[in-house]
Amino acid sequence: MAFEYVRSTERGLSFTEAEKRLKENGPNTPLEYTFPSSWHLLWSAFFHPFNIILIVLSALSYITSDNPNGCIMLILVFISVSLRFYQEYGSSKAAMQLSEYVRSPVKVQRCAGRVVQTELIVQVDQRDVVPGDIVIFEPGDLFPGDVRLLTSKHLVVSQSSLTGESWPTEKTADAREDRSTPLLELKNICFMGTNVVSGTGTGLVVSTGSKTYISAVFSTIGKHKPADSFEKGIRHISYVLVGVMLLVVTIMILVEYFTFYDLSESTLFGISVACALTPQMLPLIINTSLAKGALAMARERCIVKSLSAIRDMGSMDILCIDKTGTLTMNRAIMVNHLDSWGAPREKVLHFAFLNSYFKSDQKYPLDDAILAFVYTNGYRFQPSKWRKTDEIPFDFMRRRVSVILETESNPEGRNIQPFYRFIITKGALEDVLKVCSYVENVDMGEITAVSAEHHHRILNVVEELRNEGLRIIGVAIKNLQQTKISKQNMENEDDVESDMVFLGVIAFFDPPKDSAKEALWRLAEKGVKAKVLTGDSLSLAIKICKEVGIRTTHVTTGPELEQLNQEAFHEKVKKATVLARLTPSQKLRVVESLQSVGNHVVGFLGDGINDSLALDAANVGISVDSAASVAKDLADIILLEKDLNVLVAGVEQGRLTFGNTMKYIKLSVIANLGSVVSLFIVTLVLRFEPLTPIQLLVQNFLYSVGQIAIPWDRMEEDYVKIPQKWSVKSLPMFILWNGPVCTLCDVATLLFVWFYYSSGGKLDESFFRSAYFIQGLLMQTLIFHLIRTEKIPFIMEIASWPVLASTVVISAIGIAIPFSIIGDFMGFTDLPLSYFGFLVVLFVGYFTVGQIVKRIYIMVYKKWL
């Protein structure tokens, strides 16, 4: 049926047919997705409403000979476009790294000849393999496509690139699978991107290129992520500002024109109002805040690739992590040595030690763990009294290693012969039990045949250990008589490793990091819940999670999730804290479920190829410097140390960045809208411009420069304790409550100056503009201190010293300008001391009323909205 499906034969394809199929299907590359060009990314970064506003205003400024203002706005656009282009270009090329898994020569069986066809074994480039080809593979080979096995001999395959499990999988051509078997657990199918660990075989290529499993899994990489709530909010504000600006500026130009009948002066005044309405420093404030957070995280030994990830970390409320190397030390530590009854036995440890000590094959971490346990606990097994005569090395089919040793004294206590020889075997428990016919009962001092009862008891002991998250290997021995060993052929492994005596098991544990529990507790304090998404077994994941304080009340596995409908899946993901035996696509579904259904901001920490999908989909992708190249390219943040405490610092920086950005947005929208409304009211009342275009631009410039210090402000402790997200209701409500207070202060200034300083019902234009310039600049500068905290400013909460210094300097410059030569050039005049007394009263009243309004707003918003 497989041959019929791909229209091939047991001889393989002919060279002509293979060339034809290559033209039809295209090169055998894992992805057919075309990544956006540099020009496309540049256009995408440029075409943003906020950038368009600044460019239009810049052009109008140049037309009206306001070159400095136009130049400043173009510089801001350049910074914004450059940063966005750099971020998107870096992330879009990540999926191209998949090619490293499939570029290798492949042995293919092809047939040639017109009359009598001859089967030939040829080497072709992986990209030239087509469906229907028969491939021949051996240890180290990569599978060039999804392959149905035809023959296999001791075939063991590593699927870690897809599953994340480091332990390889046995594959066999003769297996018969049913429909309920999970795809990656099929024994007769090998997948593109996986590799042969040991054994040989042949297989029929069923699918190549974009139709393979790995291509389906990674097909979403490099595609544009949907905008998060913050980006949508900024975009929405930009559209609102465009609409308001067009409306207000049009009205202002018309009012100005029909008052003075000077079109050029009216247009220039309208452009000045538009500049005042536009939060020109928004890109600079956002990017400066993000860059400051990135530098702070760099001091914590991590690299921030995407600046927006800093902000997203402030909103992150769920962190999905893989346990290996993150929660654990990623190394084995031996914890126990038990006999078949589950009791500690030194003899089990003795022979396991001798096996690890004398094996000449590569020593694995488990061998190092056994040796370390013996040396550090003071055991003296005297390996110098033993001599190795032979060895049967480990392979992934037998899953055990044996050494043959001899000694002059019988370790079992009876010295009858001049020397004794033993074969000592250790390895995977199931495979060690296969070669054991006897079991030792130390308490009774006898060796008995293995019965069903013995076998059942051993499995129960091991099951209890595995439920505690321990990894188990078995240990067995056999006493070889001198006459027998001389007759045996060591090449016949099955005869040597037979009728052995089962001694017991050695238990290992991958311990949790000392810092993991503390870090998870600190994250939980800040409202970030941890979920473990792993490809490992459920029992092992539960053990680790209990050790580090993650609740294990609700757990699930990948096969269980596959059986659920969409609604049940979302509900299970919502409740589960431990999700084990997950495939890459299942990790992706979990992340997307949390984002879409749960409305969470999700961070994902992973380092394998199998984590790439989830890393790409997560709001914050986090990896480590030792990760696979694809994982590092897709990650937004790369940790130079596998320490979760770094993420705690990142969360704090993210919330600080988010908070300071929101301060600027609130400040600029309230101050700018209030100022424009006031300008409109004053123009209608006074019938002259309250500020000339140059005065308005200078005021706006000083105000903007003063805001540069905002990224260096601090946040209240309560603010950084909870995840911060863009609220659709919060900002408009804040503006509606606080905006009118600013306008009232401007109107109060108008009334005071009109009634107190006018002469005969006439008000001197230069005097009013001087008074209005100072009051407006001080209002826009001081309002920041009111909105930056829920507490009473300057009394209960004080801003950082850069912000205070900026406030003092800008205020001093603003007050000094009307009294300087520059003020004379700009048309200002000196102001009496009584006016500054009025400003003191005005701002005290403003802060009092503003504080009352703020408290009412907070109470109303938190309780009802």
N, C-alpha and C positions, 0 to 999 in steps of 0.2 A: 504493500500500500504506500509506503514511503517513496519507493522508486516511481510508482505511478503518479504520485502527487507532484514530484519535481520533473517528471518526464525524463527519467534516466534509466540506466541499466547497471548490472553488477560489474560491467567492464569499465564504466565511467563514460564521460562524454568524449566525443571526437573533438579534435582541435578546431574544426570548422564550426561545430555546434557551440563550443565554448566561446569563440569569438563573436558569434551571432548573439548569444545571450548577454555577453558583456556590453555590446552596443545597445541592446534592449533595456538592460537593467542599470547600466552606468557603472562607474567604479565602485568597488566594495569599500565605501567609507561609511562610518557609523551614523552620520547625520546629513540630511539633505537640506537642513535649514540654512538659508543664506543670511549671513550676518550683515547688519547695516554698514554702509560705507562711512568713512570719516566725514564726508560732506553731509551725509544724511544726519549724522549725530550732531554736527555743528549747527545745521539748520534747526534741528529739534531743540537744541540748547538756546538758540537765538530767539526762536519764535515763542515768546512768552509775553503775556499782556503787560507785565510790569516793565519789561525791556522796551516794548513798543512805546509805552507812555514816555519813558525817559528819552528815547530817540526822537520822537516827535517834538517834545519840548526843547530838546537840544537844537534841533533844526530851526525851530522858531526863534530860539535865542540867538542863533547865528544870523538869522535874517534881520533881527532887530538890533544887531551889533552888540549883543550881550555875550561876547565871546568867552569870558571866564566861566560863566555859569554853564554855557553849552559844553565846554571842555570837561568840566567836572562830571556832568551827567554821562558823557561818553565813556569816561574812565570807569565809572561805576558799572556801566553796561558791560564793558570789556572784562572786568573782574568776574562778574556774575556768569557770563557766557563761558569764560575760560574754565572756571571751576567745574561747572556742570558738564562741559564737554570732556574734561579729563576723567571725571568719575564714570561717565557712561561708556567711554571708549575702553577703559580698563576692564569693566565688567563684561562687555559684549564679546570679548575674544576668549572667554574662559572655556567655552565648550570645544574650541579647537584643540584643546589639550587631549581630547579623547583619542586623537590619532596616534598617540604614543603607545596605545594598547594593541594596535592592530597592524603596525608596520613591521612586517617580518616576512621572510621567504617561507613558502608553504610547499610541502610535498603533495603532489596531486597525481592521481591515477587517471591517465587519459588513454584512449585507444586510437590507433592509426592504421591505415591500410584500406585500399578500395575493395579488394577481393577478400583477402584474409586479414582480419583485424587483429592487431597485436596490442597487448596492454603494455603501456609504458609508464614508468614513474618519473615525473619531471618536477622541477622546482619552478614555481611561478611566484610573482609578487602577490602579496595578500590582496591588493586592490584588483587583481585580475581573476580572483576566485568568483565563481558564479554558482547559483543554485543548481544542483544535480552533480556537482563535482564530488569525487570520492577523495578524501584527504587522509594522509597517513601521519600519525603524530607519535611523539616520544617525549621523554621528560624534558621540560623546559619550553616546549612549544606552546604558542598561543593559538586558541581556536579562531579561525578566520571568519566564522559565521556561526549561526545556530546549527548544530550538528546532531543527527540521529546516529547513534553508534551502530556499527555493523559487526565489528569484532572488538574484543577487549581482553587484555591480559594484565591482571594486577593493576588496573587503572585507578589512579587516585588523582583527583582534580581539586585545585584551589579555586573556590568561588568567592573569596573574600572581597573582590572588587564589587560584587553584587550584594552579598549578604552581610559583610562586615565580620563574619566569623573567621577566626584565624585557623581553626582546625579544618583540614581538607576533607573532601567527600569522596567516598567510593563510588565508582561508576561501572556499570556492566551492561553489555549489549543484550544480554538474555533476559533482562528484567521486563516484567509485564506490569504496567501501571494502570490504575483506574482513574476516572475523571476527577475523583475527590482529592487526589494527590496534589499538593501545592506545586506550582510550576518549577520552582528552584529545587525541589526535593525529588524530581524525576531522576531515576538512576540511569536511564538510557538516552538522556539528552544532555549535551554540553553546549554552553552558551558562549557567544562572542565576547571577548574580553577576559575570559577565564583562562587558566593555564594548566598544563599537565605537570603534576608533582612527581609521580612515578608511574611506571607501567607503560604499555604501548597499546595501540589499537588503530582501527580505521573507522571512518564515519562518513555519512552522506550529508552534504551541505543542503539544508532545507531552506534557509533564508540568509540573505546577505544585505549589507548596506543599511538603508533606512528601515528595512522590514525586520531587522533583528530585535531581540528583546532589549539589548543595551541601548539601541537607538530609540526605542519607544520610551524607555525609562528616562533618558537624558534629552529628549526632544524639546523640552521646555527651557533648557539652559540657554541663556543669552537673550531671551525674549524680554521685552520691556515689562517691568513690574508695574502693577497699577499704583497710582498715586496714593500716598497715605493721607490721613485726615489733616495733617499739618499742611502738606502741599496743596490739598484741595482748599483748605481754608485761606492760604495765601493767594491762590488763584481767584477765589471768590472775592476777597477783598480788592484784588486788582480790578476785577470787572466792576465792582461797586464804585471804586474810585474813578474809573473811566467814565461811568455814567454820571456820577455826581459832578466830576470835573467839567464834562461837556455842558451839562446843564447850567452849573453855577457860572462858569467862565462866559458862556453865551449871554447869560442875563447881565453879568457885570459889564461886558463890553457894550451891550445895548444901552444899559443905564448910563454908562460913562459917555457914550456917543451922543445920546439924546440930551445929555446935560451940557456937554461942552462942544459938541459937533466937531471933534478932532479924532478922526478915525485911527491915525497912526498911534497917537497917544493912548487911545482907548484899547487898541490891540496890544500894545506893550504892557499896559496895566493888567489886561486879561491874562497874558502869558505869565506875568509875575504872580498873579493869584493862583494860576495852575501850578506853578513851581512850589508855591507855599502849601498847596493842597497835597502835593505828591510827597510821600515819605522816601526821599531820595537816598537816605542812608540805610534803607532796609537790607539790600544785598550785603553791604559792608558790615553792618551789625551782625547779621546772621552768620556770615562766613568768618568774621573775627571771633565770634563766640565759639563756633565749631572748631576753628583752628586752635584757640586757647584750650579747649577741652582735649583736642588731639595731642597737644604738647604735654598736658598734664598726664594723659594716659601713657605717653611715651616714657615719662619718668617712672611709670609702673611697669616698664618692660613689655610694652605691646605696641604694635604698629597699626595705625588707623588708616585704612586705604580709602574709605568713603567717609567724608566729613559728615554727611547726613546721618550716618550710623550713630554718631555721638548723640544727636538729638533724639533719635529713635530709642536709644537706650534709656533716655529719661522717661519715655512712655511705656517701655517694656514691662509687662506684668506676668509673663510666663517665659521661663527659660527651659528649653528642651536640651537635654544633654545625653551623651553616650557615656556609660559608666567607665569603660576601659581607658585608663590613663588620665581620666579627669577626676572621677571620684576615688579611683584606686591608684596604687603605686605602679600598676602594670608590670608587676614581677611576682613570682611565686615564692611563698615562704612556707616551709614545711611546719605542720602543726601537730601531727600525731602519727603513731605507728601502732596498728592494731592487728590482732589475730582474727581468725574467722568468727570468733564469738564476740568481737567488739571490745576486747580487753587489751590494754597496752602491753606490747611484748618487745623486749629488747632484741630478740633474735630476728624479728622482722626487719628492724632497723639495721642490724648487723649485716645481713646479706644484701639488703638494698644498697647499703654503703659500699660493699665490696663490688657490686655490679657497677655503680657509678664511678668508683675509683679506678677500676681496671679497664673500663671500656675505652677503646682507642678511637672509636668513631666520634663524630662531633658531639661535644657535650652540650646538652640542652639546658634551659633554665631550671628544669626539675632536678637534673643532676647537681647543679650548683646549689640548689636549695637543700638537698640531702646532705651534701658535704658540709655546707655551712652549719646545718643543724647539729651534726655530729661534733664538729670542731668547737662550736660555741658552747655546747652543753657538757663538755668534758669527757665524752666517751673515748675509750682507748681500745680500738678494734685491731690494732697492730697489723696493718696491711703488709708490712715487711715479711710476715710469716707466710704469705701467700705468693703464688707465682701463676701468671696467666699462661695457659697453653693454647687457647684458641678463643674465637669470638664469632658470633653470628650477629652481624650488625642490624640496626633498626631499619625497617622499611614500612611504608604506609599501608602495605597490604597485611602484613603480619601484626603490625603495631606493637612490637615488643623487641627487646634486645637481650641477647644471652651472652654470658662469658663463661668459659670453662677454666676453673682454677684448681690448683692442687696445693696441699699443705701437709706438713709432717704430723700434725696433731689433729685429731678428729674433733671438730667443733661441736659434735653431738655428744662428746664425752667418753667414747669407748675407743681406746687406742689398741687396735688389734693388728693393723697393717703398718708397713713402714711409711706409707703416705696415702693420702686420700684425695680423690678428685670429685669436684662438684660442678654441675652446670647450674648457674644462677640466672633466672629470667625475671625481668620486670617489664611492665608495659600496661596498655589499656586493659582494664579489669576483665572485660568479656573475652578478650583474646588470650589472656593468661589462663583463665578458667578452662578454655577449650583444650589446653594441653595438660591439664591436671586430672589425674585419676585418684589422687589421695589428698587427704587433708590431715594436718597435724593437730592433735589435741594435747597441748602442752601440760595442762593440769593433770591429765591421766597418763602422760608419758607414753602415748602410743600414736601410731599412724593408722588411720582407717580409710577405707575406700569412700570416695565421694558419693553420697546418696542424694536423692531428691531433697531430703530434709536439710542436708548440709548446704546444698546449692541455694535453696530458698532462704535459709538463714543468712548466708553471706550477702545475698542480694538485698535483704531487708536492712542489714547493717549499712551497706553501701548507700541505699536509698535515703536513710536517715542522715548520713553524712552529706550527701548531695543536696538534700533539702536545706542544709545549713550553709549552702554556697561553697562547699569544699570540692576540690578536684581530686579524684582518686586514681591511683594506679595499684596494680596487684603485684605480688612478689611470690615466686615459687622456686624450688630447688629440686635437684635430683642427685643422689650419690652414685657416681659412676665407678664401677669396679674396674681395676686395671686391665683385666683380661677383656672386658667388654669394650672399653674405649679404644683399644688397639685394633679392634675388628670393625669398628664403625667408620663409616665414611662421612666426614664432616660436611661434605657437600649435600648430603641428604638431611636437610634441616628438619623435616617432619619426623624422622626417626629419633634424632637427638632430642628435640623438644617434644617429648611424649612421656606419658606415665609419670608426670612430675607431682611433687607434693606442694600443695598450696599452703603458704605460711600466713599470709594476711595482706593488709593494704597499708599504703602510705597516703596520708591526707595532706593536701596543700591548700593554701588560701592566698588570694590576691588582696592584701589588706587595704582598707581605705586610707586615704591621706589624712594626716593629722589636721591639715588645714581645711579639709572638705566640709566637715561638720560645722565648723565655725563660720565658714563662708556661706553655706546654705542657710544657716540661722540668720546671718546678717542680711542676706537677700530677702528672706521671709519677712524680716522686720521692716523692710522697705517695700513690701507688697509684691515681691516677685516670687511666684510659685515655681517650684522645680518639677519637671516631669522627665523621667528617664525613658529614652527611646533607644533600644539596643537590639542588636541581632543575636545576642547571647541567650542562654536558657533563662526561663522565668525564675527558677529556684535560686540561681546564682545572683540574678538581678535583685531579687527580694532580700537576700542576705546582705548584700552591699548597702541597699537602701536603708535597711534597719540599722546598720552600723553608723550611717551618717545622718540619721534622723528624718529620712523621707518616709512619709506614711505609706503603708502597703495594704491599706484596707481595700482599695479598688485597684485590681491589676488585670491585665489581659495580655493576649498574645496575637501575633499576626494572623495565624490560621483562624483564630476565633473571630477576629475582625472581618475576615473575608466572608464569613457566613452571615453577616448582619446586613440588613437593608440600610438605606441612607440615613433615615431618622435614628435608628438604633445605633448606627455607627457614631453619629455625632454625640449622642447621649453617653455612649461608652467612653469616647475620647474625652469628653468634658469631665467625667468623674475619675478616670484612671490616672494614677500617678506613676505607675510602672507599666510600660508597654514593651514586651520582649518578643524575640524572634520576628522582628520586623524586616521586611524587604525595603529597598530604597523607595519604591513607589508607595509603599504603605507609610513610610516616614513622611513623604510628601503629602499624602492625604491627611495625615494627622495634623501637620502644620497648617494646611489650608483650611481644615475644619475649625481649628482654634481661631483662625483669622476671620473667616467668613461668618460662621455660626456664632461663635463665642465673642466676636468683636474684640479679640485680644491683640495686643502688639507682642509678637513672638520673636524671641531670640533662639537661635539654634547653634549649639557648640558641637562640632564634629570635625574629624580629621581624615576620614577615608573617602574613597571614591564612592562608596555606597551612601555617603552623607551629602553628596553634591546636589541632589535634587532639593533636599530640605534646606540646605544652605542657600541655594538660589532663591527659594520661595520665601524664606523667613524675612521678617522686617530687619533683623540684625543677624547677619551670618558671621559666626566666630569660628576661627580655626587656630591651629598651632603651627610653629615654624617647621616641625617635623612631619607635617601632613602631606598627603598626596598633592601633586601640583595643581590638579583640577580644584581640589578643595580650597587651596590657598588662593587661587585666582578668583574663585567665587565669593570668598569671605570678604566681609567689610572690615573686620578687625582680626589681626593675627597676634596671638599671644606668644611671647617668647618663652614663657614658662606656663606649664599646665597647672595654673593655680586660680581657683575661682575667686579668690580675694581680689584679684585684679578687676574682675567684673563688677565687684561691689563698688570699687572706685570709679569704674566706668558709668555705672548707674547714677552715682552721685554727680559726676560731671555732666551727664546727659540731662539730668533734671535742672542743674544750674544753668546749662546752656538754654534749655527750653524756657525756663523761667525768665531769664534776662531777655531772650528774644520776644517773649510775650509782653514784657514791660515796654519794650520799644514800640511794639505794634499798638498797644493800648495808648501809650503816650502820644505817638504820632497821629493816630486817627482822631483821638479826642482833641488834642491841641490844634491840629490842622483844620479839622471841621469847625471847631469852635471859632478859630481865627477867621476863617472864610465867612462864616455866618455873621460874625461881628463886623467884618469889612463891608458886607452887603448892607447891614442895618445902618452903619455909620454913614456910608455913601448916600443912602436914601435920605437920612436926616440932615446931614450937613451940606449936601449938594456939592461936595468937593472930595477929592481923593484923600482918605485918611492917612495914607502913606503913598509917596511917589514910588514908581517901579524900582528905582535904585535903593530906596530906603527899605522897601519890602524884601528885596533880594538880600541885602546886607543882614537884615534881621533873621531871615531864613538861614543864611549861611552860618551866622554865629550860633544859632540854635542847633543846627546840624552838627557843627564841630563839637559842641558841648556834649552831644550824645555818644561820641566815640568811646567814652569811658564806661558806657553801660555794660559791655561784656566783662568788665572787671568788678562788677558789683557782686554782692553776696546774696544768698537766699536765706530765708528763715528756716530753722530746723524742721518745723512741721511740714514745710513745703516739700523737702527732699525725702520725706518718709513714705510718700505715696506716689504711684505712677502718675505722670502728668500727660494729659491728652488734650488735643484741641477740642473745645466744646462749641458746638454750633450755636447754642443759646447764650453761652456765657459772654462772648465778646459783644454782640449787639446789645444785650441787656446792660452791660457795663457802660457802653457808650451812651445809651439812652438815659441812664441814671446820672452819669458824671459829666457828659458833654454840656448840658445846659448851664451847669455851674460856671464853667469857663466863660460862656457867652454872657452870663449875668455880670461877671466881674468886668468884662470889657464895656458893657452897657453902663455899669456903675461909674467907670472911669469917664465915659463920655458925659454923663450927667454931671459929675463933680466938676469937670473942667468947664463945661458949658455954663453952669450956674455960678461958679466961683471965680472964674477967670475971664468970662466974656465981658465985653464992654459995649453997652448999648445994644445988646442982643446980637452982637457980632463977635465971632471968635477968630483970633489970629491963626491962620493956617499953619505957620511954622511952629508956633507954640504948641498947638494941638498935636501936630505930627511928632514933635519931640517927646511930649508926654505919652502919646500912644505907643511910640516906638519902645520906650523904656518899659512901660507897663506890659506890653505884649511879650517882649523878650524875657522879662523876669517871670511872667506867668508861665510861659512855655518851659522855662528852665526849672522853676520850683515845683511845677505840677508833678514832675517825676517822683519827687520824694513822697507825695501823697499816694500815688498809685502803686508804688513799689512794695508796699507792706499793708497788711490788714491792721497793724498796730498804729499808735499815734507817732507820726514821724518826728524826728529830732529829740523825742523824749523816751519812748519805749523802744524805738528801733532807729538806728543810725546807719546811713549808707556807708559803703567802703570809702577809704580815703581818696582813691582816684576820682570817684563820683563827686565827693564833697569838694575836692580841689577844682574839678571842672566847673561845678556850680558857682563857686566863688570867683574864678577867673572870668568866666563868660559874663556873669552879672556885673562884675567890675568894669569890664570892657564896654558892655552895653550902657552902663550909667555914664561912663567917661566920654563916649563918642559925641553926644550933643554939646559938650563943653570944650571939645577939641577943634583943631583946625579941620580935621576930617568932617566934623559935624557942620562947620560953616560951609564946606564944599557941598555937603549933602542937603543943605537947606534947613538945618536944625538951629534952634536958639536955646539960650540958657533957661533953666527952670528954677523957680524959687524953692526954698527949703520946705515950705509948707506942703508942696506937692509930694515930697518924699515922706512926710509925715502921713499924708493920706495913703500912700502905698503901703506903709507899715500896717495901718489899720485895715486896709483892703485885704492884704494877704493873711493877716491874723483871722479876719472874718472868713476869708476863703478856706483856709485850713480847717476852721471850726465847722463851717457848713459842709465842706467836703467830707470831713470825718463823719459827721452825722449821716450824710447821704450814703457814704460807703458802708457804714454799719447796717443801715436799713437795707441796702442792696444785698449785702452778704446774708442777712437774716432771711430776706425774701427768697433769694436765689437758692440757698441751701435747703430751705424747708419746703418750698413749693415747686421750684423749677429743677 
